[in-house]
């Protein structure tokens, strides 16, 4: 929460813009020949300035692009990803930090202890979201349920 002084000099709380971190399955939609209609509607209705990527999602996207390149020889996905990062999200990429590493370990251990293990990358993304007060936008909401995150599922937005 930020504070500003009103004309009367009284401090008033102002809300920061909501930060939404796009998960890998959302970013992947941008490279599909026909993007999911719900995701497209959600994206078009969103405040683009509130949409962010994180370094973990970029790593996952590069992994996928490299697999496609090795299997098919096509660098199309690399080009789409490069444009997306450079032209759309260049100044809105959240990095994974040492504090996030600590939080990731805690999340991972807690989930294992309650019998709901999650992948390391999902725990990393969740840690980044928690550090920034961000909402993850993902199709895989079960992966991050119970982590005190406000989830967004663009695939279910009507």
LINZI-V940617 format. One record per residue. N is the residue number from 1. PHI is phi in whole degrees, -180 to 180 (* if undefined). Layout:
n->N phi->PHI
n->N phi->PHI
//
This chain:
n->1 phi->*
n->2 phi->-103
n->3 phi->-121
n->4 phi->-138
n->5 phi->-93
n->6 phi->-78
n->7 phi->-60
n->8 phi->-83
n->9 phi->91
n->10 phi->-82
n->11 phi->-76
n->12 phi->-127
n->13 phi->-76
n->14 phi->-122
n->15 phi->-86
n->16 phi->-75
n->17 phi->-61
n->18 phi->-66
n->19 phi->-103
n->20 phi->-121
n->21 phi->-97
n->22 phi->-77
n->23 phi->-79
n->24 phi->-55
n->25 phi->-68
n->26 phi->-81
n->27 phi->-60
n->28 phi->-61
n->29 phi->-61
n->30 phi->-65
n->31 phi->-100
n->32 phi->-77
n->33 phi->-58
n->34 phi->-128
n->35 phi->-66
n->36 phi->-53
n->37 phi->-61
n->38 phi->-66
n->39 phi->-64
n->40 phi->-62
n->41 phi->-61
n->42 phi->-62
n->43 phi->-62
n->44 phi->-65
n->45 phi->-87
n->46 phi->-80
n->47 phi->-78
n->48 phi->-57
n->49 phi->-65
n->50 phi->-92
n->51 phi->-92
n->52 phi->-130
n->53 phi->-110
n->54 phi->-129
n->55 phi->-60
n->56 phi->-68
n->57 phi->-64
n->58 phi->-62
n->59 phi->-59
n->60 phi->-64
n->61 phi->-66
n->62 phi->-65
n->63 phi->-58
n->64 phi->-63
n->65 phi->-64
n->66 phi->-66
n->67 phi->-62
n->68 phi->-63
n->69 phi->-60
n->70 phi->-69
n->71 phi->-80
n->72 phi->-115
n->73 phi->81
n->74 phi->-89
n->75 phi->-100
n->76 phi->-54
n->77 phi->-65
n->78 phi->-60
n->79 phi->-66
n->80 phi->-61
n->81 phi->-64
n->82 phi->-59
n->83 phi->-64
n->84 phi->-60
n->85 phi->-69
n->86 phi->-73
n->87 phi->-94
n->88 phi->-112
n->89 phi->-121
n->90 phi->-49
n->91 phi->-102
n->92 phi->-131
n->93 phi->-124
n->94 phi->-91
n->95 phi->-88
n->96 phi->-86
n->97 phi->-112
n->98 phi->-61
n->99 phi->-61
n->100 phi->-67
n->101 phi->-62
n->102 phi->-62
n->103 phi->-65
n->104 phi->-60
n->105 phi->-60
n->106 phi->-66
n->107 phi->-61
n->108 phi->-60
n->109 phi->-65
n->110 phi->-62
n->111 phi->-66
n->112 phi->-62
n->113 phi->-64
n->114 phi->-98
n->115 phi->75
n->116 phi->-128
n->117 phi->-62
n->118 phi->-137
n->119 phi->-65
n->120 phi->-60
n->121 phi->-62
n->122 phi->-64
n->123 phi->-66
n->124 phi->-64
n->125 phi->-64
n->126 phi->-60
n->127 phi->-62
n->128 phi->-62
n->129 phi->-61
n->130 phi->-62
n->131 phi->-63
n->132 phi->-106
n->133 phi->61
n->134 phi->-98
n->135 phi->-102
n->136 phi->-80
n->137 phi->-102
n->138 phi->-152
n->139 phi->-81
n->140 phi->-92
n->141 phi->-65
n->142 phi->-63
n->143 phi->-65
n->144 phi->-123
n->145 phi->-63
n->146 phi->82
n->147 phi->-108
n->148 phi->59
n->149 phi->-118
n->150 phi->-87
n->151 phi->-83
n->152 phi->-128
n->153 phi->-119
n->154 phi->-62
n->155 phi->-71
n->156 phi->-104
n->157 phi->-75
n->158 phi->-96
//
